[in-house]
């Protein structure tokens, strides 16, 4: 049965939060604020936060910069995952991924279906790994950020979560790049 193994000690993770929007300022960024509040409430650290316009190359460059930063373990972006012409966050993430976490999109869709019904088909939420860093792209609504964090990510980023979690394999994400 999934749950918390109380015999293990909690290990905090260092996150970066990226909001992708052509119109929002930091003060108006409810989705980014929602993620920051939940990350910190769970006992993790927000090591960086910024807002970028819906520009694929700029988003990918920021993701790469954070993946190269040893002070960041995971990046969560919000916004730009829809179907319109300006929605390029998913493409930017995939430009950076070494491996995609396909099941994240599936589980997010299941969670969304329970909340918004068939409208869930309009989301292209995605997750992946690059340079030993987890990357997740979430829709730009506070509700979607709450759902992704509360139903999926809070558990996977808790080292005590059984039977498995993202934290326990974090040190091994880039093992293929190490010398033998």
N, C-alpha and C positions, 0 to 999 in steps of 0.2 A: 504494500500500500504506500503511495507517495506521501511524503510528509517531512517534518523536521527531525533530524537526528540530534537530540539534545546533548549527546556525548561529544559532539564536535564543536569547535570554537568558530564563531562568526569571523569571516575574513572580508573586510571592506574592499570594494572595487572602485577604481577611479574612472569616472565617466566624463565624456565631453558631450554637450548637447548643441545640436545645430538646428536652427529653424530656417526653413527655406520659404521665402516669401518675397514678392515684389512690392508689397504694401505695408507690412507690419514693422513697427519699431519694437525695441526691447520692452517698453512700457505696455504695448498692446499685445505682446506675445503670450497669450493665455496657454497655448499648447506647450511651449518651452517652459513656462513657469510651472505648469502641471507636472512635467517630467522632473524638473529640478526639485520640487517639493517632495515628490514620491521617492526619488533617488536618495535624498538626504534623510527622509523619514525612515527609510529602510536601513540606514546606517552607513551608506556609501558616501563617496566624495564627488562633488562636481568640480573637476579640475579645469574645465574650460566651457565657455558658452559664447555663441555668436549667432548672427543672422546674416544670411546671404540671399541674394536674388536668385531667381530660377535660371541659373546659367550653368550648364552641365560641366564645363571645364573648371569653373571656379569651385563648384561643389566637390568635384573629384580632387582638385588640388588641396582643398581644406581637409578632406578625408585622408589623403595621403600624408599630409603634414601631421595630423593627429596620430595616424598609425605609426609614424616614425618617432613619436614622442614617448619615451619610456615611462612618463608619468601619466599616461592614459591607457587604460585597459579595454575600454569599450566606448563606442560612439553611438548615440541615438540621434537620428535626424527626424524632424517632423515637417510635413508639408511636401508638396510636389510629387505625390505618389498617384495622382488621379489620371484621368484620360485626356485632359486637354493638351493643346500644343505646347504650353509653357511647363507642363509637368514633366521634368527631366531628372528628378532625384533618383529614381530607380535606375535609370541608365547610368548616371554618375556613380552610383554605388557599384553597379556591375562592372564599370570600367576599372574599379579598384580591387574588387574581390579576387582572392586566390581560390576560395571555395565558397560556394553558396550554401546556405542552410535552408534547403527547400522546404523542410517541414515547418519552419517558422511561418511562412506564408499560409500554409494549409491550416495550422492551428489558429493563426490570427483570423482566418476566414471563418472557421468554426465559431470562435468567440464572437465575432462580428455578426454572424447569422443569428445568434441568440439575442442580440441587442437590436439590430436594424434590419433583420430579414434579408431579402434578396438584394437589397442595396449594397450588401457586402461585396458583390461581384465587381463593383466599381473601384475597389481598393487594390493597389498593387504593392502592398507592404512586402518587404523583403528583409532578409538577413544574410550575413556572410562573415567571412574571416579574411583579414589581410595583415601581413606582417605581425602576426601574433596578437592582433586586436580584433575584437568583435565589432561588427557594424550592423545597425538595424535602421531601416527606413520605415517610418510610420506615417499615416495620414496626418493632415494638418489640423484636425479637430481635437479639442481637449478630451472629448469622450473617447475617441480612438486611442489617444495616448494613455488615458486611464485604463481602458480595456487591455491594451498590450502590456502595460506595466503590471497591473493588478492580477491579471489572469495568467500571464506567461513569464515575463521578465523578472519580476520580484522573486519568483521561485527559482528560476534558472541561475540567477545571480546570488543565490544564498548557498554558500558552501555546505551548509548543514542539510540541504534538501536532498532527500533520497527518493529514488534509487540512484540518480545521477544529476549533475548540474554543470553549468558552463565554467564555474570557478575552479573545480577540481582539475579540469583539463587545460586551463589557461596557460600554465607553464609549458605545455607541450604543443601549443598551436604552431609554433615556428621551429619545431624540432628538425624538420627536413632541411633547414638552413644551417644547422650547427655542424661543426667539424666532427668527424668520427675519430 
